[in-house]
């Protein structure tokens, strides 16, 4: 499959660079548009978006935060410029609309796929490994190893041994159940998707039955789910963002050629 993640990032930074251009000049030219596109390609090829995150965000924060913040800032600045009659031009107005649409569709796809589908699918997948909960405590870790899963158990549970990518989530659940005794069997499934960590992607099942606490992490299923949702997100985003940008630039070109014909 094509690298839609990189392609979508190129479109996003192309929009950012074009918006920055229009903050300082009233109209676009073919040379400036191609220059912005070339700059976006070089920027992404050089991992500039990761460098931007390193310079502006605390360590281990999602680098997308810096990209979205910069995109929102340039879009807001261009919208404000385009709404002032003195500075309003056809190019600024159309690119402002296109940039706002790119931001809105990205947020929509993120809400549907990343914030809704991914957690729900991960929870169901985590519970798919619940068959191991039937195993006796002394055989549990052995059966996990045979199934190529990461598992932890104990009474009490030694949280320090758990994969640090989702240790805090497990710790929070464990402490909650320790402070609020469920009085019966209880469990919780979730997804850990820190893809900046070598072992950070898994679906995780936490289960407690009295003093018998077990944690099951399934990296293979987690990677498959994460990759499927991630690829779907970037595919939809790339198509939608491309349509908005090509449409806006096409309208600008059509308007300019029509104006020139009238002037001649």
C-alpha positions as CSV (number, residue, x, y, z in Angstrom):
1,X,0.0,0.0,0.0
2,X,1.3,3.5,-0.8
3,X,2.6,5.5,2.2
4,X,-0.6,7.6,2.6
5,X,0.7,8.9,6.0
6,X,3.6,10.7,4.4
7,X,1.5,11.8,1.5
8,X,-1.1,13.3,3.8
9,X,1.6,15.1,5.8
10,X,2.9,16.6,2.6
11,X,-0.6,17.9,1.8
12,X,-0.9,19.3,5.4
13,X,2.5,21.1,5.3
14,X,1.8,22.2,1.7
15,X,-1.3,23.9,3.1
16,X,0.6,25.4,5.9
17,X,3.3,26.8,3.6
18,X,0.7,28.2,1.2
19,X,-1.2,29.8,4.1
20,X,2.1,31.4,5.3
21,X,2.7,32.8,1.8
22,X,-0.7,34.3,1.6
23,X,-0.2,36.1,5.0
24,X,2.6,38.1,3.3
25,X,1.3,38.3,-0.3
26,X,-2.1,38.9,-1.6
27,X,-2.1,36.3,-4.4
28,X,-0.5,33.1,-5.5
29,X,1.6,32.3,-8.6
30,X,2.4,29.0,-10.2
31,X,6.0,29.3,-9.0
32,X,5.0,30.0,-5.4
33,X,2.6,27.0,-5.4
34,X,5.2,24.7,-6.8
35,X,7.7,26.0,-4.4
36,X,5.4,25.4,-1.4
37,X,4.8,21.9,-2.7
38,X,8.5,21.2,-3.1
39,X,9.2,22.6,0.4
40,X,6.6,20.4,1.9
41,X,8.0,17.3,0.2
42,X,11.5,18.1,1.4
43,X,10.3,18.9,4.9
44,X,8.5,15.5,5.3
45,X,11.3,13.6,3.7
46,X,13.7,15.1,6.2
47,X,11.3,14.3,9.1
48,X,10.8,18.0,9.8
49,X,7.5,17.3,11.5
50,X,9.3,15.1,14.1
51,X,12.0,17.8,14.6
52,X,9.2,20.4,15.1
53,X,7.7,18.2,17.8
54,X,11.1,17.7,19.5
55,X,11.7,21.5,19.6
56,X,8.2,22.3,20.9
57,X,6.8,19.4,22.9
58,X,7.9,17.5,26.0
59,X,9.5,14.1,25.5
60,X,7.2,11.2,24.5
61,X,4.4,13.4,23.5
62,X,2.6,12.6,20.2
63,X,4.4,14.6,17.5
64,X,1.1,15.2,15.7
65,X,0.2,17.7,18.4
66,X,2.8,20.1,17.1
67,X,1.7,19.6,13.5
68,X,-2.0,20.2,14.4
69,X,-1.1,23.3,16.5
70,X,0.9,24.9,13.7
71,X,-1.8,24.0,11.1
72,X,-4.6,25.5,13.3
73,X,-2.5,28.7,13.9
74,X,-1.8,29.3,10.2
75,X,-5.4,28.5,9.3
76,X,-6.8,30.9,11.9
77,X,-4.3,33.6,10.9
78,X,-5.3,33.3,7.2
79,X,-9.1,33.2,8.1
80,X,-8.7,36.4,10.1
81,X,-6.8,38.1,7.3
82,X,-9.4,37.0,4.7
83,X,-12.3,38.4,6.8
84,X,-10.8,41.9,6.9
85,X,-12.1,43.7,3.9
86,X,-8.9,45.6,3.4
87,X,-6.8,42.5,3.1
88,X,-9.3,40.1,1.5
89,X,-8.4,38.6,-1.9
90,X,-10.0,35.7,-3.8
91,X,-6.8,33.6,-3.2
92,X,-6.8,34.2,0.5
93,X,-10.5,33.5,0.8
94,X,-10.4,30.2,-1.1
95,X,-7.2,28.9,0.6
96,X,-8.6,29.8,4.0
97,X,-11.8,27.8,3.2
98,X,-9.7,24.9,1.9
99,X,-7.4,24.9,5.0
100,X,-10.3,25.0,7.4
101,X,-11.9,22.1,5.5
102,X,-8.7,20.1,5.7
103,X,-8.6,20.7,9.4
104,X,-12.3,19.8,9.8
105,X,-12.2,16.6,7.8
106,X,-9.0,15.5,9.6
107,X,-10.7,16.1,12.9
108,X,-13.8,14.2,11.7
109,X,-11.9,11.2,10.5
110,X,-9.9,11.2,13.8
111,X,-13.0,11.3,15.9
112,X,-14.6,8.4,13.9
113,X,-11.7,6.1,13.4
114,X,-9.0,6.9,16.0
115,X,-11.2,8.0,18.9
116,X,-14.2,5.6,18.3
117,X,-13.4,2.6,16.2
118,X,-9.9,1.9,17.4
119,X,-10.7,1.8,21.2
120,X,-13.9,-0.3,20.6
121,X,-12.1,-2.8,18.4
122,X,-9.2,-3.0,20.8
123,X,-11.4,-3.7,23.7
124,X,-13.2,-6.6,21.9
125,X,-9.8,-7.9,20.7
126,X,-8.4,-7.8,24.2
127,X,-11.2,-9.9,25.5
128,X,-10.6,-12.4,22.7
129,X,-7.7,-13.7,24.9
130,X,-9.9,-14.3,27.9
131,X,-9.7,-18.1,27.2
132,X,-6.4,-18.0,29.1
133,X,-8.2,-16.8,32.3
134,X,-9.6,-20.4,32.7
135,X,-6.0,-21.7,33.2
136,X,-4.9,-22.5,36.7
137,X,-2.6,-19.8,38.2
138,X,0.5,-22.1,38.1
139,X,0.0,-22.7,34.3
140,X,-1.1,-19.2,33.3
141,X,2.3,-17.8,32.3
142,X,3.3,-21.0,30.6
143,X,0.1,-21.0,28.4
144,X,0.7,-17.3,27.6
145,X,4.2,-18.0,26.4
146,X,2.9,-20.8,24.2
147,X,0.4,-18.4,22.7
148,X,3.1,-15.8,22.2
149,X,1.5,-13.3,24.5
150,X,3.0,-11.1,27.2
151,X,1.4,-11.9,30.6
152,X,1.8,-10.9,34.2
153,X,0.1,-12.1,37.3
154,X,0.3,-12.0,41.0
155,X,-1.3,-11.4,44.4
156,X,-0.4,-8.6,44.8
157,X,0.5,-7.6,41.2
158,X,4.0,-6.3,40.7
159,X,3.2,-3.4,38.4
160,X,6.9,-2.5,38.0
161,X,7.4,-5.6,35.8
162,X,4.8,-4.6,33.3
163,X,5.7,-3.1,29.9
164,X,6.3,0.6,30.5
165,X,4.2,1.6,27.4
166,X,1.0,0.7,29.2
167,X,2.2,0.3,32.8
168,X,0.5,3.5,34.0
169,X,-2.9,2.4,32.5
170,X,-2.6,-1.0,34.2
171,X,-1.5,0.7,37.4
172,X,-4.5,3.0,37.4
173,X,-6.9,0.1,36.9
174,X,-5.2,-2.0,39.6
175,X,-5.2,0.8,42.1
176,X,-8.9,1.6,41.4
177,X,-9.9,-2.0,42.1
178,X,-7.8,-2.1,45.2
179,X,-9.5,1.0,46.5
180,X,-12.9,0.0,45.3
181,X,-13.3,-3.7,45.8
182,X,-15.7,-5.0,43.0
183,X,-16.8,-7.8,45.2
184,X,-16.7,-10.2,42.3
185,X,-14.8,-11.0,39.1
186,X,-13.9,-7.8,37.1
187,X,-12.0,-7.0,34.0
188,X,-11.1,-4.3,31.5
189,X,-9.8,-4.4,28.0
190,X,-8.0,-1.5,26.2
191,X,-5.6,-0.7,23.5
192,X,-2.0,0.8,24.0
193,X,-0.9,2.5,20.8
194,X,2.4,4.2,21.5
195,X,4.0,3.5,18.1
196,X,7.1,5.5,19.0
197,X,8.0,2.7,21.4
198,X,9.4,-0.6,20.0
199,X,6.9,-2.6,22.1
200,X,4.3,0.1,22.6
201,X,1.4,-1.3,20.5
202,X,-0.8,-4.0,22.1
203,X,-4.3,-4.8,23.1
204,X,-4.3,-5.4,26.8
205,X,-6.7,-7.3,29.1
206,X,-6.7,-6.7,32.8
207,X,-8.6,-9.3,34.9
208,X,-9.1,-9.6,38.6
209,X,-10.9,-12.4,40.5
210,X,-10.4,-11.9,44.2
211,X,-6.6,-11.9,44.7
212,X,-5.9,-13.5,41.4
213,X,-4.9,-10.6,39.1
214,X,-3.8,-11.2,35.5
215,X,-2.7,-9.0,32.7
216,X,-2.5,-10.2,29.1
217,X,-0.9,-8.1,26.3
218,X,-1.3,-9.1,22.7
219,X,1.1,-7.2,20.4
220,X,0.4,-9.1,17.2
221,X,-3.3,-8.3,17.3
222,X,-2.6,-4.7,18.5
223,X,-0.3,-4.0,15.6
224,X,-2.8,-5.5,13.1
225,X,-5.7,-3.4,14.4
226,X,-3.6,-0.2,14.7
227,X,-2.2,-0.6,11.2
228,X,-5.6,-1.2,9.7
229,X,-7.2,1.8,11.4
230,X,-4.2,4.0,10.8
231,X,-4.0,3.2,7.1
232,X,-7.8,3.8,6.7
233,X,-7.4,7.1,8.4
234,X,-4.6,8.3,6.2
235,X,-6.2,7.0,3.0
236,X,-9.5,8.9,3.7
237,X,-7.6,12.0,4.8
238,X,-5.3,12.0,1.8
239,X,-8.2,11.8,-0.6
240,X,-10.3,14.4,1.2
241,X,-7.4,16.8,1.7
242,X,-6.3,16.4,-1.9
243,X,-9.8,17.2,-3.2
244,X,-10.1,20.4,-1.1
245,X,-6.7,21.7,-2.1
246,X,-6.9,20.7,-5.8
247,X,-10.4,22.2,-5.9
248,X,-9.3,25.5,-4.3
249,X,-6.3,25.9,-6.6
250,X,-8.3,25.0,-9.7
251,X,-10.9,27.6,-8.8
252,X,-8.1,30.2,-8.3
253,X,-6.6,29.3,-11.7
254,X,-9.9,29.3,-13.4
255,X,-10.8,32.7,-11.9
256,X,-7.4,34.2,-12.9
257,X,-7.6,32.9,-16.5
258,X,-11.2,34.2,-16.9
259,X,-10.1,37.6,-15.5
260,X,-7.3,37.8,-18.0
261,X,-9.6,37.0,-20.9
262,X,-11.9,39.8,-19.8
263,X,-9.1,42.2,-19.4
264,X,-7.8,41.4,-22.9
